[in-house]
């Protein structure tokens, strides 16, 4: 059986799940792996490096796609560039090296949520569905023709970790189908409707700082979207507190007294109740800076004075 020669480009845990699947396919020859070269390396990227070393696969670290990198990739002689959560635009001169060009696995139903944080934005926006899109790459962000699309119904309490894992399962199944279609030359391409495109931005640590002037619904989505990073947090007594789990408690009327917003309404064994712009947010699991993760009910006796009723959270 003819094998398709692939160079894989990816940087994180979502990428790694797809990389492992590709590596096991009998009709794929994985020729090399590309990762972005950054000053600060994180564990997720190092996992891909470890995978390449363990399986004796050539690793290429890229800061930018200069002539040296172009020559190196050309000499590897591959059919296809497969990109998953790579975070860098691949220039046309690089895509042209590959006889089949480049394809990208993206964690949204394109053209919705183009860019680097589609999973988080699906949760933040309260989307009912998302999915996996596999596209033929061009030089613009996630705007290439769609080759394959698979929908996924988002569960009610889905957070970043669970949604990422579920989409990776779909992505792994989808890429096997697409690669088979490529070998059989049965690919159909559907142009995206650019008028319906929405874009995401790179998430920063400061994005996790809670603004209590938002509704409880918006804050609760944020807590799920930003778990585990950058996490959703507030400050009390100059200490950072991360919210790990929460729930919305309905309030009959919208909060018209701005002085109450962000204050602790109650603290009991059911959680820490916070006033927001609309409804209450009940914190059920948290982590105080320098302490272990814990459920609010376990902190009730020892932290009554810390989470004092009427205290303003910043």
VMD Tcl script that draws the C-alpha trace (Angstrom):
set ca {
  {0.00 0.00 0.00}
  {1.25 3.46 -0.90}
  {2.28 5.59 2.07}
  {1.71 9.32 2.43}
  {4.83 11.15 3.64}
  {3.98 13.76 6.27}
  {5.70 16.52 8.22}
  {3.72 17.37 11.35}
  {3.62 20.85 12.95}
  {2.17 21.39 16.43}
  {2.95 22.72 19.88}
  {0.61 21.60 22.63}
  {-1.22 18.68 24.26}
  {-4.03 18.88 21.69}
  {-1.39 18.55 18.94}
  {0.30 15.63 20.67}
  {-2.90 13.55 20.75}
  {-3.18 13.87 16.96}
  {0.54 13.27 16.46}
  {0.37 9.95 18.31}
  {-2.54 8.84 16.14}
  {-0.77 9.79 12.89}
  {2.36 7.95 13.96}
  {0.45 4.67 14.34}
  {-1.20 4.75 10.90}
  {0.18 2.04 8.60}
  {-0.28 4.18 5.48}
  {1.59 7.20 6.90}
  {5.33 7.83 6.95}
  {6.03 10.53 9.55}
  {9.19 12.20 8.27}
  {9.64 15.07 10.74}
  {8.02 17.20 13.44}
  {8.06 21.00 13.57}
  {7.62 22.96 16.81}
  {7.87 26.71 17.34}
  {11.09 27.90 18.93}
  {10.33 30.10 21.93}
  {12.44 31.59 24.70}
  {10.28 30.03 27.39}
  {9.59 26.37 26.79}
  {6.53 24.85 28.42}
  {5.85 21.25 29.41}
  {3.32 20.68 26.65}
  {5.88 21.48 23.97}
  {8.52 19.36 25.70}
  {6.16 16.38 25.50}
  {6.32 16.61 21.71}
  {10.11 16.86 21.88}
  {10.22 13.76 24.08}
  {7.94 11.94 21.64}
  {10.25 12.77 18.72}
  {13.33 11.56 20.60}
  {11.66 8.39 21.86}
  {10.53 7.43 18.35}
  {13.63 8.73 16.56}
  {11.73 11.28 14.45}
  {13.54 14.35 13.15}
  {12.62 17.49 15.15}
  {12.81 20.98 13.65}
  {12.53 24.04 15.89}
  {11.28 27.10 14.04}
  {11.43 30.74 15.09}
  {10.55 31.95 11.59}
  {10.35 30.29 8.19}
  {13.59 31.63 6.67}
  {15.51 30.26 3.68}
  {17.48 27.88 5.91}
  {14.27 26.26 7.23}
  {12.82 26.16 3.73}
  {15.86 24.27 2.43}
  {15.76 21.86 5.37}
  {12.07 21.06 4.80}
  {12.57 20.68 1.05}
  {15.36 18.16 1.59}
  {13.10 15.98 3.74}
  {10.96 15.37 0.63}
  {7.41 14.99 2.00}
  {3.97 14.99 0.40}
  {1.97 16.86 3.01}
  {2.31 19.31 5.87}
  {-0.16 18.51 8.66}
  {-0.73 21.33 11.16}
  {-2.51 21.10 14.53}
  {-2.55 23.98 17.02}
  {0.79 25.35 15.83}
  {0.22 29.08 16.41}
  {2.29 30.40 13.50}
  {1.25 31.39 9.98}
  {2.85 29.11 7.39}
  {4.03 31.22 4.40}
  {3.18 30.31 0.82}
  {6.82 29.50 -0.01}
  {6.70 26.70 2.60}
  {3.30 25.31 1.57}
  {4.52 25.11 -2.04}
  {7.27 22.68 -1.00}
  {4.66 19.95 -0.45}
  {2.99 18.33 -3.46}
  {-0.28 18.11 -1.49}
  {0.19 21.45 0.29}
  {-0.80 21.76 3.93}
  {-3.89 20.79 5.88}
  {-4.93 22.08 9.28}
  {-7.06 20.49 12.02}
  {-8.96 23.29 13.78}
  {-11.12 22.98 16.91}
  {-14.23 24.87 15.77}
  {-16.89 24.86 13.07}
  {-15.21 27.24 10.66}
  {-15.59 30.06 9.75}
  {-16.61 30.56 13.39}
  {-13.76 31.08 15.87}
  {-10.76 31.37 13.62}
  {-7.50 31.90 15.50}
  {-5.65 30.50 18.49}
  {-8.34 30.04 21.18}
  {-11.44 28.48 19.59}
  {-12.20 26.05 22.44}
  {-12.17 28.73 25.12}
  {-14.34 31.05 23.02}
  {-16.93 28.34 22.37}
  {-17.40 28.01 26.14}
  {-17.23 31.75 26.85}
  {-19.94 32.42 24.28}
  {-22.22 29.66 25.52}
  {-22.21 27.85 22.17}
  {-24.46 24.80 22.03}
  {-22.26 23.07 19.46}
  {-18.73 23.14 18.12}
  {-16.61 20.60 16.28}
  {-13.58 19.85 14.18}
  {-12.81 21.45 10.83}
  {-10.07 20.16 8.55}
  {-9.04 22.68 5.92}
  {-6.68 23.05 3.00}
  {-4.26 25.70 4.20}
  {-3.62 29.07 2.62}
  {-1.62 32.01 3.95}
  {-4.49 33.58 5.91}
  {-5.59 32.54 9.42}
  {-7.86 29.46 9.28}
  {-9.56 30.65 6.07}
  {-8.75 27.81 3.66}
  {-11.28 25.59 1.93}
  {-13.02 23.05 4.18}
  {-12.19 19.42 3.43}
  {-14.04 17.81 6.32}
  {-16.21 18.96 9.20}
  {-17.60 17.07 12.21}
  {-20.01 18.59 14.74}
  {-20.01 18.07 18.51}
  {-22.74 18.98 21.03}
  {-21.21 20.82 23.98}
  {-22.18 19.38 27.37}
  {-23.70 21.68 30.00}
  {-20.73 21.81 32.42}
  {-17.96 21.28 29.86}
  {-14.67 23.01 30.70}
  {-11.59 23.57 28.55}
  {-9.99 20.25 29.52}
  {-13.04 18.09 28.84}
  {-13.97 19.87 25.61}
  {-10.39 19.73 24.35}
  {-10.22 15.98 25.05}
  {-13.55 15.31 23.36}
  {-12.61 17.34 20.29}
  {-9.25 15.56 20.09}
  {-11.08 12.22 19.92}
  {-13.15 13.54 17.01}
  {-10.08 15.08 15.39}
  {-8.16 11.80 15.46}
  {-11.03 9.93 13.83}
  {-11.53 12.69 11.27}
  {-7.92 12.92 10.14}
  {-7.80 9.17 9.42}
  {-10.78 9.58 7.08}
  {-9.28 12.63 5.40}
  {-5.88 11.05 4.83}
  {-7.59 8.03 3.29}
  {-9.56 10.35 1.01}
  {-6.35 12.12 0.02}
  {-4.72 8.80 -0.94}
  {-7.78 7.87 -3.00}
  {-7.90 11.38 -4.53}
  {-11.49 11.82 -3.37}
  {-11.11 15.16 -1.60}
  {-13.90 17.73 -2.02}
  {-13.20 21.34 -1.04}
  {-15.84 23.80 0.12}
  {-14.92 27.52 0.34}
  {-15.61 29.24 3.64}
  {-18.09 32.11 3.90}
  {-15.77 34.91 5.01}
  {-18.74 37.14 5.81}
  {-19.61 34.81 8.71}
  {-16.08 34.63 10.10}
  {-15.41 35.39 13.76}
  {-11.94 35.63 15.29}
  {-10.30 34.78 18.60}
  {-7.34 36.39 20.33}
  {-4.42 35.02 22.28}
  {-5.41 34.51 25.92}
  {-3.24 36.19 28.54}
  {-2.95 35.67 32.30}
  {-4.76 38.95 33.02}
  {-7.84 37.70 31.12}
  {-8.59 35.41 34.06}
  {-9.07 38.29 36.51}
  {-12.79 38.31 37.35}
  {-14.87 41.42 36.86}
  {-17.84 41.10 39.21}
  {-19.76 43.69 37.17}
  {-20.44 40.87 34.72}
  {-23.36 38.49 35.20}
  {-22.98 35.24 37.14}
  {-23.61 33.36 33.87}
  {-20.71 35.09 32.13}
  {-18.35 34.54 35.07}
  {-19.30 30.86 35.40}
  {-18.55 30.31 31.70}
  {-15.23 32.07 32.14}
  {-14.30 29.74 35.03}
  {-14.90 26.70 32.82}
  {-13.23 28.19 29.74}
  {-10.06 29.18 31.58}
  {-9.53 25.94 33.46}
  {-6.67 25.08 33.91}
  {-5.04 28.19 32.36}
  {-4.99 31.11 32.89}
  {-7.56 30.16 35.57}
  {-10.24 32.55 36.87}
  {-9.22 34.44 39.96}
  {-9.90 37.35 42.32}
  {-8.09 38.99 45.21}
  {-9.08 39.14 48.87}
  {-6.83 40.44 51.68}
  {-4.13 40.83 48.97}
  {-4.20 37.08 48.28}
  {-5.08 35.56 44.93}
  {-7.89 33.01 44.98}
  {-8.56 30.75 41.99}
  {-12.10 29.56 41.42}
  {-12.13 25.92 40.33}
  {-15.87 25.17 40.47}
  {-18.94 27.33 40.76}
  {-22.66 27.46 40.14}
  {-25.23 30.13 39.36}
  {-27.84 30.94 42.00}
  {-30.79 32.80 40.52}
  {-31.91 36.10 41.97}
  {-35.36 37.53 41.37}
  {-34.21 41.04 40.54}
  {-31.18 42.48 38.78}
  {-28.66 44.04 41.18}
  {-29.31 47.79 41.08}
  {-27.15 48.58 44.12}
  {-23.65 48.85 42.61}
  {-22.11 48.91 46.09}
  {-23.09 45.27 46.62}
  {-21.44 43.95 43.42}
  {-18.39 41.79 44.18}
  {-19.22 41.44 47.87}
  {-19.69 38.19 49.80}
  {-23.40 37.70 50.42}
  {-23.04 34.49 52.45}
  {-20.56 31.78 53.39}
  {-21.91 28.44 54.49}
  {-21.26 24.75 53.90}
  {-22.86 25.01 50.45}
  {-20.30 27.54 49.24}
  {-19.27 31.19 49.11}
  {-22.08 33.31 47.65}
  {-20.99 36.40 45.67}
  {-23.10 39.29 44.38}
  {-22.70 39.93 40.63}
  {-24.41 42.28 38.21}
  {-27.08 39.65 37.64}
  {-27.71 36.67 39.95}
  {-25.31 35.16 42.50}
  {-22.18 33.13 41.85}
  {-21.70 30.35 44.39}
  {-18.07 29.21 44.68}
  {-17.89 25.51 45.58}
  {-14.20 24.74 44.97}
  {-11.21 27.06 45.10}
  {-7.50 27.46 45.74}
  {-6.06 30.19 47.92}
  {-2.58 31.29 46.90}
  {0.01 29.06 48.60}
  {-2.62 26.53 49.69}
  {-3.98 23.28 48.26}
  {-7.12 23.03 46.15}
  {-10.14 22.58 48.38}
  {-13.92 22.54 48.49}
  {-15.58 25.56 50.10}
  {-17.43 23.33 52.58}
  {-14.09 22.09 53.97}
  {-12.95 25.68 54.57}
  {-16.12 26.79 56.35}
  {-14.87 26.49 59.93}
  {-11.28 27.70 59.49}
  {-11.83 30.51 56.95}
  {-14.96 32.30 58.25}
  {-13.02 35.48 58.99}
  {-11.12 35.33 55.69}
  {-14.31 35.10 53.62}
  {-16.24 37.50 55.85}
  {-19.79 38.43 54.81}
  {-19.81 41.88 53.22}
  {-16.13 41.66 52.18}
  {-15.39 43.11 48.75}
  {-13.54 40.86 46.29}
  {-11.25 42.65 43.83}
}
mol new
graphics top color blue
foreach p $ca { graphics top sphere $p radius 0.5 }
foreach p [lrange $ca 0 end-1] q [lrange $ca 1 end] { graphics top cylinder $p $q radius 0.2 }
display resetview
